Amino acid sequence: MPEDLWTIVSVVGAFVVVVAGLVIFFVFATYFRFWIQSFTTGAGIGILDLLGMTFRKVSPAVIVRSKIMAVQAGIGDEQGVTSKALEAHYLAGGNVPLVIRAVIAAQKAKIVDLDFKHAAAIDLAGRNVLEAVQTSVYPKVIDCPTRGGPRDSLDGVAQNGIQLKVKARVTVRANLQRLIGGATEETIVARVGEGIVSAIGSATAHGEVLENPDRISHTVLARRLDSQTAFEIVSIDIADVDVGENIGARLQADQAEADMRVAQAKAEGRRAMAVAEEREMVAQIEENRAKVVQAEAEVPKAIAQAFREGRLGILDYYKLRNVQADTEMRTSIAKAGVAPPSKPGSAA
């Protein structure tokens, strides 16, 4: 019985040893390539570190290659580029190779101060840190207005009313210290456009701008339009200046037309009032004419009443009729434009 137990224990032990050996061989075969790369380049990443990356769901290939790039470029743990820092940035969702390449490019350029922590923060903020470093080393040219945009030029009007159409090119360099939270290219384009329009508007005549286009550049640069942005303006170059419309004359013409319409409206109001007043006078004339007719109708009644009361005789009546006939004749002749003939005996 003891011999059987010893046999079972030996078999189980041998099985465990074989399984452990297979596990060790599998782990060694899986990570041997990364470990030998790390060992030969001095990256300092061991087998256990590689195994731990697998448990932490970190890609060993990304970490090892990034650390090797940093070590080969002379950036080691003293600059904060440790395997733990690389793993942390990877787990945070960052682009580890891009950050390492950006730090290497900044160190090689020797004009950009960028460490790993700052580069990792820029990367996690959603900015392309390598492109930012490249823009810091090699300035970028921005067209104002943007090519393919809704406008072909920046339009401004001088004080004499002449419109100028300007195209400018802005050379900018990325400011890594303001890259996080700083405004982008759209803000630069908008501010430069505002400065150009303001510079043109401050000119007394458009000829001043045509003679010295650089006055626009000096005016815009003096306003520090790159504040609170992720860029530094290196230079502003005026690429083209064209003369547009005479905006002042057009505005004056529009104002004159508006004034004419107002005057016409006022004249039409006065004419309407005059017409209304004329119609009122015509109505009054007709009313007075009706009163005259009414009064004339009372004359025969008055004559008849005078006859009845004896205050009017036949001779007086004929004299009255004669005067009336003479008056009617003179009136008809006057209307016809003929001089009235003498009428002897009409006064009898």
C-alpha positions as CSV (number, residue, x, y, z in Angstrom):
1,M,0.0,0.0,0.0
2,P,2.7,2.6,0.8
3,E,4.5,1.7,-2.5
4,D,1.3,2.4,-4.4
5,L,0.8,5.7,-2.6
6,W,4.4,6.7,-3.4
7,T,3.8,5.8,-7.0
8,I,0.7,7.9,-7.2
9,V,2.5,10.8,-5.6
10,S,5.4,10.4,-8.0
11,V,3.1,10.4,-11.0
12,V,1.1,13.5,-9.8
13,G,4.4,15.3,-9.1
14,A,5.8,14.4,-12.5
15,F,2.5,15.7,-14.1
16,V,2.7,18.9,-12.2
17,V,6.3,19.4,-13.1
18,V,5.5,18.7,-16.8
19,V,2.6,21.2,-16.7
20,A,4.7,23.8,-15.0
21,G,7.4,23.2,-17.5
22,L,5.0,23.6,-20.4
23,V,3.6,26.8,-18.9
24,I,7.1,28.2,-18.4
25,F,8.0,27.2,-21.9
26,F,4.9,28.8,-23.3
27,V,5.4,32.0,-21.4
28,F,9.1,32.1,-22.4
29,A,8.3,31.3,-26.0
30,T,5.6,34.1,-26.1
31,Y,7.6,36.9,-24.4
32,F,11.1,35.7,-25.4
33,R,11.2,38.0,-28.5
34,F,10.1,41.1,-26.5
35,W,12.4,40.2,-23.6
36,I,15.5,39.7,-25.8
37,Q,14.8,43.0,-27.6
38,S,14.4,44.8,-24.2
39,F,17.6,43.1,-22.8
40,T,19.8,43.9,-25.8
41,T,18.7,47.5,-26.0
42,G,18.8,48.2,-22.3
43,A,15.1,49.0,-22.0
44,G,14.9,47.2,-18.6
45,I,11.7,45.3,-19.1
46,G,11.8,41.7,-17.7
47,I,9.7,38.6,-18.3
48,L,7.6,39.1,-15.2
49,D,6.9,42.7,-16.3
50,L,5.7,41.4,-19.7
51,L,3.6,38.8,-18.0
52,G,2.0,41.4,-15.8
53,M,1.2,43.6,-18.8
54,T,-0.8,40.7,-20.2
55,F,-2.8,40.4,-17.0
56,R,-3.4,44.2,-17.0
57,K,-4.6,44.0,-20.6
58,V,-1.7,46.1,-21.9
59,S,-0.1,45.3,-25.2
60,P,3.5,44.3,-24.5
61,A,4.5,45.0,-28.1
62,V,3.5,48.6,-27.9
63,I,5.2,49.2,-24.5
64,V,8.4,47.4,-25.5
65,R,8.8,49.2,-28.8
66,S,8.0,52.6,-27.3
67,K,10.5,52.1,-24.5
68,I,13.1,50.9,-26.9
69,M,12.5,54.1,-29.1
70,A,12.9,56.3,-26.0
71,V,16.1,54.5,-24.8
72,Q,17.7,54.5,-28.3
73,A,17.0,58.3,-28.4
74,G,18.7,58.8,-25.0
75,I,15.4,59.3,-23.0
76,G,15.3,57.1,-20.0
77,D,13.7,56.7,-16.6
78,E,15.2,60.0,-15.4
79,Q,13.1,61.9,-17.9
80,G,10.0,60.1,-16.6
81,V,9.7,57.6,-19.5
82,T,9.3,54.4,-17.4
83,S,7.5,51.2,-18.3
84,K,4.9,52.0,-15.6
85,A,4.3,55.5,-17.0
86,L,3.9,54.0,-20.5
87,E,1.4,51.4,-19.2
88,A,-0.5,54.1,-17.4
89,H,-0.8,56.2,-20.5
90,Y,-1.8,53.2,-22.6
91,L,-4.6,52.2,-20.1
92,A,-5.8,55.9,-20.1
93,G,-6.4,55.5,-23.8
94,G,-3.4,57.4,-25.1
95,N,-1.3,56.8,-28.1
96,V,2.0,55.8,-26.5
97,P,4.1,55.5,-29.7
98,L,2.9,59.0,-30.9
99,V,3.8,60.5,-27.5
100,I,7.3,59.0,-27.5
101,R,8.0,60.1,-31.1
102,A,6.8,63.7,-30.1
103,V,9.2,63.7,-27.1
104,I,12.0,62.5,-29.3
105,A,11.3,65.1,-32.0
106,A,11.2,67.8,-29.3
107,Q,14.5,66.7,-27.8
108,K,16.2,66.5,-31.2
109,A,14.9,69.9,-32.2
110,K,16.4,71.5,-29.0
111,I,14.1,74.5,-29.4
112,V,11.0,72.9,-27.9
113,D,10.7,72.2,-24.2
114,L,8.5,69.1,-23.9
115,D,8.7,66.3,-21.3
116,F,6.7,63.0,-21.3
117,K,4.1,64.1,-18.8
118,H,3.2,67.3,-20.8
119,A,3.2,65.3,-24.0
120,A,0.9,62.7,-22.5
121,A,-1.4,65.4,-21.2
122,I,-1.6,67.0,-24.7
123,D,-2.3,63.5,-26.2
124,L,-5.1,62.7,-23.7
125,A,-6.6,66.2,-24.4
126,G,-7.3,65.0,-28.0
127,R,-4.5,67.0,-29.7
128,N,-2.0,65.5,-32.1
129,V,1.1,66.2,-30.0
130,L,3.5,65.1,-32.8
131,E,1.9,67.5,-35.2
132,A,2.1,70.3,-32.6
133,V,5.9,69.6,-32.2
134,Q,6.4,69.6,-35.9
135,T,4.5,72.9,-36.2
136,S,6.7,74.4,-33.5
137,V,9.8,73.4,-35.4
138,Y,8.4,74.1,-38.9
139,P,5.9,77.0,-38.8
140,K,2.6,76.5,-40.5
141,V,1.0,78.8,-43.1
142,I,-2.7,79.6,-42.7
143,D,-4.7,81.2,-45.5
144,C,-7.0,84.0,-44.6
145,P,-9.7,83.5,-45.6
146,T,-9.5,79.7,-45.6
147,R,-9.3,78.1,-49.0
148,G,-12.6,76.6,-50.1
149,G,-14.5,78.7,-47.6
150,P,-17.6,80.7,-48.3
151,R,-15.6,83.9,-49.0
152,D,-12.8,84.5,-51.4
153,S,-11.4,87.5,-49.7
154,L,-11.5,89.7,-46.6
155,D,-13.5,92.8,-47.5
156,G,-13.0,96.2,-45.8
157,V,-14.1,99.7,-46.6
158,A,-11.9,102.8,-46.2
159,Q,-13.2,106.1,-44.9
160,N,-13.6,107.4,-48.4
161,G,-16.1,104.6,-49.1
162,I,-14.0,102.4,-51.4
163,Q,-14.0,98.7,-50.8
164,L,-10.8,96.7,-50.7
165,K,-10.6,92.9,-51.0
166,V,-7.6,91.4,-49.2
167,K,-6.0,88.0,-49.1
168,A,-3.5,87.3,-46.4
169,R,-1.2,84.4,-45.3
170,V,-0.5,84.0,-41.6
171,T,2.6,82.0,-40.5
172,V,2.1,80.5,-37.1
173,R,4.1,78.3,-34.7
174,A,2.5,76.0,-32.2
175,N,2.8,77.1,-28.5
176,L,3.0,73.8,-26.6
177,Q,2.4,75.6,-23.3
178,R,-1.0,76.9,-24.4
179,L,-1.9,73.9,-26.6
180,I,-4.3,72.6,-23.9
181,G,-7.3,74.9,-23.7
182,G,-5.9,77.3,-26.4
183,A,-8.0,78.4,-29.4
184,T,-7.4,76.7,-32.8
185,E,-6.8,77.8,-36.3
186,E,-10.4,79.0,-36.8
187,T,-9.9,81.6,-34.1
188,I,-6.7,82.8,-35.6
189,V,-8.4,83.2,-39.0
190,A,-11.3,85.1,-37.4
191,R,-9.1,87.5,-35.4
192,V,-6.8,88.2,-38.4
193,G,-9.8,88.9,-40.6
194,E,-11.2,91.3,-37.9
195,G,-7.8,93.0,-37.7
196,I,-7.5,93.5,-41.4
197,V,-11.0,94.9,-41.8
198,S,-10.3,97.3,-38.9
199,A,-7.0,98.4,-40.4
200,I,-8.7,99.1,-43.7
201,G,-11.5,101.0,-42.0
202,S,-9.0,103.2,-40.2
203,A,-7.4,104.4,-43.4
204,T,-8.5,107.8,-44.6
205,A,-8.4,106.7,-48.3
206,H,-8.0,103.4,-50.0
207,G,-4.9,104.7,-51.8
208,E,-3.0,104.7,-48.5
209,V,-3.5,100.9,-48.2
210,L,-2.6,100.3,-51.8
211,E,0.6,102.3,-51.4
212,N,1.6,100.5,-48.2
213,P,0.0,97.1,-47.7
214,D,2.4,96.3,-44.9
215,R,0.6,98.8,-42.7
216,I,-2.1,96.2,-42.4
217,S,0.4,93.6,-41.2
218,H,1.9,96.0,-38.7
219,T,-1.5,96.9,-37.3
220,V,-2.7,93.3,-37.0
221,L,0.6,92.2,-35.4
222,A,0.4,95.0,-32.9
223,R,-3.0,93.8,-31.6
224,R,-1.6,90.5,-30.3
225,L,-4.2,88.3,-31.9
226,D,-2.5,85.1,-30.8
227,S,-3.3,85.6,-27.2
228,Q,-5.2,82.7,-25.6
229,T,-4.6,80.5,-28.7
230,A,-2.5,77.5,-29.3
231,F,-0.3,79.3,-31.7
232,E,2.2,82.2,-31.9
233,I,1.9,84.4,-35.0
234,V,5.3,84.7,-36.7
235,S,4.3,86.9,-39.6
236,I,1.3,88.2,-41.5
237,D,1.8,88.6,-45.2
238,I,-0.6,90.4,-47.6
239,A,-0.8,88.2,-50.6
240,D,-3.3,90.3,-52.7
241,V,-5.2,93.6,-52.5
242,D,-8.0,94.4,-55.0
243,V,-10.2,97.4,-55.3
244,G,-13.9,96.6,-55.0
245,E,-17.1,98.6,-55.2
246,N,-17.6,102.2,-54.2
247,I,-19.7,101.4,-51.1
248,G,-19.9,105.0,-50.0
249,A,-21.4,106.2,-53.3
250,R,-23.9,103.3,-53.3
251,L,-24.9,104.1,-49.7
252,Q,-25.4,107.7,-50.6
253,A,-27.5,106.8,-53.6
254,D,-29.6,104.5,-51.5
255,Q,-30.0,107.2,-48.9
256,A,-31.0,109.7,-51.6
257,E,-33.5,107.3,-53.0
258,A,-34.9,106.7,-49.5
259,D,-35.1,110.5,-49.0
260,M,-36.9,110.9,-52.4
261,R,-39.4,108.2,-51.4
262,V,-40.0,110.0,-48.1
263,A,-40.5,113.3,-49.9
264,Q,-42.8,111.7,-52.4
265,A,-44.9,110.2,-49.6
266,K,-45.1,113.6,-47.9
267,A,-46.1,115.3,-51.2
268,E,-48.7,112.6,-51.8
269,G,-50.1,113.3,-48.3
270,R,-50.3,117.0,-49.0
271,R,-51.9,116.4,-52.4
272,A,-54.5,114.1,-50.8
273,M,-55.2,116.8,-48.2
274,A,-55.6,119.4,-51.0
275,V,-57.9,117.2,-52.9
276,A,-60.0,116.6,-49.8
277,E,-60.1,120.3,-49.1
278,E,-61.1,121.0,-52.7
279,R,-63.9,118.6,-52.5
280,E,-65.0,120.2,-49.3
281,M,-65.0,123.6,-51.0
282,V,-67.0,122.2,-53.9
283,A,-69.5,120.9,-51.5
284,Q,-69.7,124.3,-49.8
285,I,-70.2,125.9,-53.2
286,E,-73.0,123.5,-54.1
287,E,-74.6,124.2,-50.7
288,N,-74.4,128.0,-51.2
289,R,-75.8,127.6,-54.7
290,A,-78.7,125.7,-53.3
291,K,-79.2,128.5,-50.8
292,V,-79.2,131.0,-53.7
293,V,-81.7,129.0,-55.7
294,Q,-83.8,128.8,-52.6
295,A,-83.5,132.6,-52.0
296,E,-84.4,133.3,-55.7
297,A,-87.5,131.1,-55.3
298,E,-88.6,133.5,-52.6
299,V,-88.4,136.6,-54.9
300,P,-91.7,135.9,-56.8
301,K,-93.4,135.3,-53.5
302,A,-92.2,138.6,-52.2
303,I,-93.3,140.4,-55.3
304,A,-96.7,138.9,-55.2
305,Q,-97.0,139.8,-51.5
306,A,-95.9,143.4,-52.4
307,F,-98.6,143.6,-55.1
308,R,-101.3,142.4,-52.6
309,E,-100.2,144.9,-50.0
310,G,-100.0,147.8,-52.5
311,R,-96.3,148.5,-51.9
312,L,-95.4,147.7,-55.6
313,G,-97.0,149.1,-58.7
314,I,-97.2,147.9,-62.3
315,L,-94.6,150.5,-63.4
316,D,-92.2,149.5,-60.7
317,Y,-92.6,145.9,-61.7
318,Y,-91.8,146.6,-65.4
319,K,-88.7,148.6,-64.4
320,L,-87.6,145.7,-62.2
321,R,-88.0,143.3,-65.1
322,N,-86.1,145.5,-67.5
323,V,-83.2,145.7,-65.0
324,Q,-83.2,141.9,-64.7
325,A,-83.2,141.4,-68.5
326,D,-80.4,143.8,-68.9
327,T,-78.4,142.1,-66.2
328,E,-78.9,138.7,-67.8
329,M,-77.9,139.9,-71.2
330,R,-74.7,141.4,-69.8
331,T,-73.9,138.2,-68.0
332,S,-74.4,136.1,-71.1
333,I,-72.2,138.4,-73.2
334,A,-69.5,138.4,-70.5
335,K,-69.5,134.6,-70.5
336,A,-69.1,134.6,-74.3
337,G,-66.2,137.1,-74.2
338,V,-68.0,139.7,-76.3
339,A,-68.2,143.3,-75.2
340,P,-71.7,144.3,-74.4
341,P,-73.3,146.8,-76.9
342,S,-74.7,150.0,-75.7
343,K,-78.4,149.8,-74.9
344,P,-80.0,153.2,-74.9
345,G,-83.2,153.4,-73.0
346,S,-82.2,150.5,-70.9
347,A,-82.0,152.8,-67.9
348,A,-85.5,154.1,-68.5
